[in-house]
Amino acid sequence: MEISRAEIEALRLKNIENFEQKKAAKVMGVSQSTFQRVLTSAYKKVSTALVEGKIIKLNKKNIQ
């Protein structure tokens, strides 16, 4: 299971920084609906990995 840099950032902004979606989307430079899609994708990947015991890999193409 591979997670992108954008998905990691969305999780960080929402769950660690406790930003509202509107503010998090602005920080990421995307629309609120795009932020929601990225966040939903990240939640699904992390949840699946936890429930099914899968490894989460970082997409190195998106890591700076």
Long-range contacts (C-beta under 8 A, 24 or more apart in sequence): 1-45, 1-48, 1-49, 1-54, 1-55, 1-56, 1-57, 2-45, 2-56, 2-57, 2-58, 2-59, 3-42, 3-45, 3-46, 3-56, 3-57, 3-58, 3-59, 4-38, 4-59, 4-62, 5-58, 5-59, 5-62, 5-63, 5-64, 6-38, 6-62, 7-38, 7-39, 7-41, 7-42, 7-45, 8-42, 8-58, 10-35, 10-38, 10-39, 10-42, 11-39, 11-42, 11-43, 11-46, 14-39
